[in-house]
Amino acid sequence: MPSIIHARYSLRGGVPVEDLAITVDGETIVDAGTLSELAARYPGADQVGGDDFVLVPAFTNAHDHGRGLGTLALGAPDSFLELWLGHLAHLPSMPPYLAAHYSGLHLLGSGVTAVAHSHNPNSWSELPDEIPEALRGYADAGVRVAMHPPIVDQNQLVYAERELFLDMLPPELRRRAGDASAIDLSADDYFALLEDLYNNFHDRERHRAHIQVSPAGGQWCSDELIIRACEWARERRTRVQMHMLETRYQRIYAYKTWGKSFIRHLEDIGALGDWLTLAHMVWVEDEDIELLAERGVGVAHNISSNLRLRSGIAPISIMAAAGVPVGIGLDGQTLDDDQDFLREMRLAWTIGNQSGMAAADLDAETVWRMGTSVAADITFGADVPLGEVEVGGLADLALLDLGAMEGQWALADYPPRELLPAFLLRRGRREHVRHVMVGGEWVLRDGKHVNVDLRDVEREIWERLRFEARGQPSRLEAYLRKFYRGWDEGELPMPRR
């Protein structure tokens, strides 16, 4: 039975359209028009919506880790990334299925139906078992996933000058640090695993799961590994995502290693293209932004995470104005630990508009595209019909409660149509997400999950954590701070903003 979905407004490309109704049949949007037109063409069709709603394409979370829970409550205090990473190894471990399942359900409640999942292994040796379990968790939640099994092959302890750092440590800690930095996963084993995952799980038809390649970060991966990853992805028409220039020390690493910027180095080794997405990109050089745009490289922007981990503010207004495709990701580190995608867009919009009359403007319509069509493009590829309310597109949709957002406003026609995108960004929160559809199927109705009782999943998580022993915090933190402080003293000039 087809469904007709209608609302007072719909957002198409971030631009509001009045009195648009659509028909969904199967997994796709098959028709559009006024409600009366569609009701005449599809008699007996189920009708959902009304004048209190705004119809929007569902959001795509362009970069996350699917941990299920925020790290602070589990014992990893916010700090500089280089210090914070040491705490992650001591967090209680969550079964990959349970973490992905709960993460997916939580995302649906925020209007997110698709996610780029950068996997953090509980155990590198168990990675071949963990990835299928995480895929199953998202599938059971009803969320699309671009799965990124990680690989690293260098600089696990510090980005460079490893022996210098080890010499700073007392003997016992030096021995333990050296042993802890080893990862037992060869490149050959990794690509064999990728091939197996790709053959068994990559969904070219319905796009429920994509298998992609993820050299975890430029500083953690050799040139040979990055080149091989790019070649593997291009041969199979899939994508690459990796962390890049998240902190100032990663920028300094590039100049220490090659005497040039990270982006120029990636260009020189042939690793830039429209199949690549770079997460964070806080410390990109101004002069490299045009190169990113020319190559079609996507950027996954994670404003909350960048603020919480003291990384800085990425120049997304400059990148967007230059034509770099920028999508928004939550990184599992939102300001309130609530995975609220509307709030994340609001924060990206507010902080993205920097001071000074000469600064590039970041308008509300652009930010809506960053959370929908552009995020979908840099996560699944521009040929996958996600992120738009258009005939022929996959029916991943959300209805937002405009009446609740209007709140105390007494004016009958407020907000005016031209201000609607800004109004939604300024006011919208996850509790305003009332109905969510994935591939033509309602998964959230009236703010509640259709197929799963979220409380049951939360109880299972609680029982798991009650009996999970925690390890000890890293003893390396003071030494890492001293080591990287030495890099600050000889630092290069900052990028112009």
N, C-alpha and C positions, 0 to 999 in steps of 0.2 A: 504494500500500500504506500503510495507516495505521501510525503509530508510537505505541507506548506508552512513556511516560517516567515513571519512578518513582524515589523516593528515600526515605531514612529520614524526612526532614522536607521540607515545602514551606513557603515564606513566602507568605502571602496578606494583602495589606495590611500587611506587616511583621510579621504574627503567625504563629508556627509551627503547622503542622498535621502530625500524624504519619500515616505510611503512606498518603499520597495519591498516586494515580497519575492520569495524564491521557492522553487519546488525541488525537493530532494527525492531521488529515486535510486535505490541501491546505495552506492557509496559516493555518488556524485551529485552536483547541482545540475539539474537538467533544464530548468526554465527560470525566467525572471519576468516580473511585470507588477501590476498592481494586484492587491489582494482579490478584488472582484474579478479581474481577468483570470487569475490562476484558479480561483474557486470554480469558475465556469468551465475551465479546461480540465480540471481534475476533480470532478464531483466525488464526494465521499472521502477525499484526502484528509488526513489528520492535520489540524491547524494548531500551531504553537506560536505564541508571541502576544503582541498587543501594543497599545500606544505608550505604555510605561517602559518599553524596552528599546535598547539600541542593539542592532545586529552587527556583530563584528566577526572578521575571520579569527579563529582561535590562534593563540600565541604559540610561537616556537621558541623554546629556551635554547639559545645558540651555544651554550657552554655550561656544563654542570658535571658533578661527580657522583650523583645518585647515592649519597651516604644515608639518606633517609632522615637523619637528625643533624642538628647544628653541632659543630665541633666544640663550641665554648662550654656548653652544658656537660659535655663528656670529658672535659679536662684539658682542652687545648686552648689556652688563652690567646686572644688576638695579639699579634705582634708582627714584626717584620717577617716576610715570607721565609727568609733564610733561617730564622729562628723557629718560626711556627711549624715548619715541616718536621722538625725534630720531635714535636709532640704527637704528630699523627700516628707514628708507629706504636704509640703507647695507649691509643684509644681502645675501648672495647670493640671487638670485631663483631660485625653484623653479618649474618649469612647473606650472600649476594642476592638470592631471590627475595628475601624479606626486605632488604634495603631498597632494592629497585622497585619492588611492589609498593611499598609505602611511599617512596619518593614519587612514583608515578601518580598514585592516588592524591597526594598532596598537591602535585602540579595541576591535576585536573580541576581541583577546587579553586585554583587561581586562573582558570581559563586556558591553561597550557595543554596542548594535545600532542606535542612533539618535542623531543629533547635530544641534544648532543651529549652523550654520556661518555665522559673521560674516566675510564675505570681506574680505581685505586685498589690494587690487589690486597686481599688479606694475606696471601702467600703467593709469591711469584711462581713457586713450583705447582700451585694449584690453579694457575690462570686458565688452563684449558677447560677445567670444570667450572670455574667461576663465571666465565663469560656466558655460556649457555643458560646458567641459572639466572643471571641478571636479565638476559633477553626474555626469559620466561616470566620474570617478575613484572617487567613492563608490559608484556603481552597480556597478562592476566589483569593488569590494571586498565588496559585499553589505550595505552599511550604508544605513539610511534617513537622509535629510537634510532638514532645514528650512533652505532656502537663503536667506541674507540679503545680497543685493547692497547695498552701502552707498551713502549719499549725504551730503554735507556742503555747506553753502553759506555758512558764516561762521566766523570765529575760528580759522582753521587755524594761525595763528602763536602767538597767546596768546588766552586766553579773553575778555579785554576790555582796553581801554586800549592798543590796538595802537600808536598813535603814541608814547605814553609809552615803550613798550618799544623801538621803533625808535630813539628819541632816545638811548637808552643805548648803542647799538652804534657802533663805528667805521664810517666812511663805506663802505668796501668791503663789510664784512659786512652793513651795513644794506641795501645794494642787493641783495645775494644773498638775504638773508632775505625781502625783500619779493617777489622774483620766485618764490622757492621755495614760498611759501604759497598760490599760486594753483592751483586745480583746474579743469580745463577739462571740466566736465560740467554741463550745465544741468538744471534740474528737469524741464523738458519732455522732454529726451532721456532722462533717467533713468526717468520714468514710462512713456515709450514702450518702453524696454527691458524694464521690469517686465511690461508688458502682453504683450509678445512671449514672455517667459520663462513667464509664467503660462499662456498659451494652449498652449504647446508642451511644458511639463514638469510642471505641477501635476497631481498624481495623487490624485484624489478617491476612487478605488476601492481601490487597494492601499496607498496612503500610502507609497510608496517615496520620493517627493520632494514637498515642498511649497515653493512660491515665496511668500516673505513680504517685507515691506517693512522697510527698516532705515535710518531717519535715525540716523546713526552715534552721536550723543550729543546730549543736550539743549543743551549749550553750543556745539556745532558746527553746529547747525541752527536756522534761523529758525522763528518761530511758524507762519508761512505754510506752510513745508515740512512741519512736524510735523502740522499740521492736514490737509494734503493727503494725507500718508501714512496717517493714521488713516482718513480717508474712503475712500481707495483700498482699504485692507484690509477694511474693514467691508462695502463694496459687494460684495466677492468672497468674503466669508466665510473670509478667511485672517487672518494675525496680523501684529503689529508687534513687533519687538524693537529696543531701543536701549540703549546704555550710559547709566547714570545715577548720579550722586552717587558716583562711584568714589573721588574724592579730596576732601580738605577744601577745595581751591581751587575745585572745581566748586560746592560749597555756597556759598562766599563769592561766587562769580560771580552766583548767583541773587539774593542780597540786594543786591549792587551794581547789578544790572540792574533788578529789579522791587521791591525792598524787602520780599520775602517768600520763603518756601521754594520750591524747585523744584517740589515736588509740588503745593503750592497753586497755583502758576502753571499747571501742566499741567491741574489741575482747572478753572481759570478759562477755559482755552481749549478745553475739551471733549476733552482728550486722554487721559483715564483711562477704562479699561473692561476687561472680561474678555478682550479680544482683544489686550491689551498685556502684554509681558514686559519688565521693566527689569533689566539686568545690573548686578551689583555692589551698589549701594544701601548702601554703607558709611556714608554720612553723612546718612541720612534722619533727619528730626526725629521725636522720639518721638510728638509729637501728630499726625503725619501717618500713622502706621501704621494707625490705625483707618480712616482714609479709604481707604487702599490695600485694606484688607480689604473695606470696603463696596463698592468698585468692582470687586472681583475681579481686581485687577492682580497678575500673577505676578512673582516675583523670582527671578532666576538667581544663585545664590550661588557665589562663586569664592574659597574661603578661601585656597588656596595662592597664587594670583595676588595677592590682596590683601596677603598677608604679604610676598611677594617684592618687590612694587613699593611697599612701605611706605605702603599706603593706609589700613590700619586693620582693624578687626574689625567686620563687619556684625552688627547685633543680631538674628540669625535666631531665637533662642529667643523673643524678644519678638514678632517678626513671626508666627512659627508659632502662638504662644499666642493671638494676636489673630485668627487665621484667614486670614492672608495666605498664598497658595499659594507656597511656597518650594521650588525645585528646585535641584539641585546641578549645576554645570558645571565643567569643567577649565580652560577658557580657554587651553589650550596652555601653561600655566605651572605645572605641578605641582611640588611641592617637589623631587622627584628627577628631573625631566624625563622621567618614564616613563609618564605618562598612566595611572597606577594609580588606577582609580575606587574600589576598595574602600579604599585608603589615603586618598583624598580624603574619602570619607564618614567615615572614622575621625577625620580632622583636623577636619572640620566638627562632628562630634559632641563631640569633646573640647574644642575651643576655644569652641564654641557654648554650653557649660555654664559660665557666668560665675560669679565668686566672689560670696559673700554669700547668706545663707539666704533672702533675699527675692527672689533672682533666679529667673526663670522656668526650669523644668526642660525639657531637651530629651532625650526618651527615645529609645532605640535604634529602636523601631518607627517613630517619626516620621521619623528620619533615613533608614530604609529606604524609606519612602514618598517622601522628598525625592529619592532617587536613581532611583525607578522610576515609580510612578503619577503623582505630582505633577509630576515632571520631564517626563514624557510629555505631561501636560495643558497645561503652560505652553509646551511646544515645538510640539506639533501640534494642540492643542485637546482639550477634554474629550470631544468626540464621537468621537474616534479611539480604538479599543479596544486601547490599548497599556499596558504597565506592570503587568498583573495576571495571575495564574495562574487564569483563570476561563473557563468554557465560553462560547464565542462570541467570545473575544478573539483577537487576532492572536498567532500562536505565535512570539513572540520570547522565548526562554528561555535560562537558563544553569544548568548543573550545577556546583556548587562541591564541591571535594574536602574533605569534613568530616573524613575520616580523617587527612589530612595536617595539617589545622589542629589536631586534637586532640593531635598530637605526643606529648609526654612524659606526658600524663595517663594514669594507670593505672586510674582508676575506670571501671567499665564503663558507667555511666549518666551520665557527665559529657560535656557540660554538661546540666543539666536543661532541659526544654523551655522553661520560662519565661525562662531566661537565654540561649537560643540567639541571638536577634537581637543582643544585646550581645556575646556570644562571637564571633560572625561579624565584627562590626565591629571588635572589638579585635584579632583575629588574621588576618583575611582579607587576602590580597594577590593581585596579578594571577596569580601562578603557581598559585594555587588554583582558577582558572577552567579547568575541564577540557573542557567541551563547551558550545558555543554554537549556538543555532538562530535563524535569521531567517526569519520567514514560512513556517515549516514545513520549512525546509531547513537541514541541518547545515552550518555554515561553519567551525566549529572542533571537532576531535575529538582527544581526548587532548592538548590544548594546542597542536595544530598546525593550520594553515590547510588546509582541504580542497582548495581550488581554486587556490591560489597558493603559490609558494615565496617566502617572505618574503626569503630571502637574495638572490634575483634582483633584487627591487625595491631592496633596500639597496645592491647593487652599482651599479645604475643611478643612484641618488642620489649615491653616492660619485664616480662618473665625472663626473656633472654638476658637483658642487661643486669637483672638482679644477681645472676650467678656468673657474670663475666668478670674475671679478675682484671684489674688494670695494672699495667706496667709502671715503671718509674719514669718520671720526666727526664728529658735529656740533660746530662751533665755538661754538654758541650756549649750551652748557650752563651755563657760569659766569654768563652774563647772565640766563638763565632763572631760575636759582637766586636771584640777587639780586632779580629782578623779583618773583617770588612770595613771597620773604621779606618784601618790603614789604607784601604782603597779610596776612601773619601778624601784623604789628604792630598792625593795627587790627581784628583778627578778632573775630567775634561769639562769644558764649558757646557752648560745646560742647553738643551734645544730651546730655540726661541718660541714663545707662545704669544 
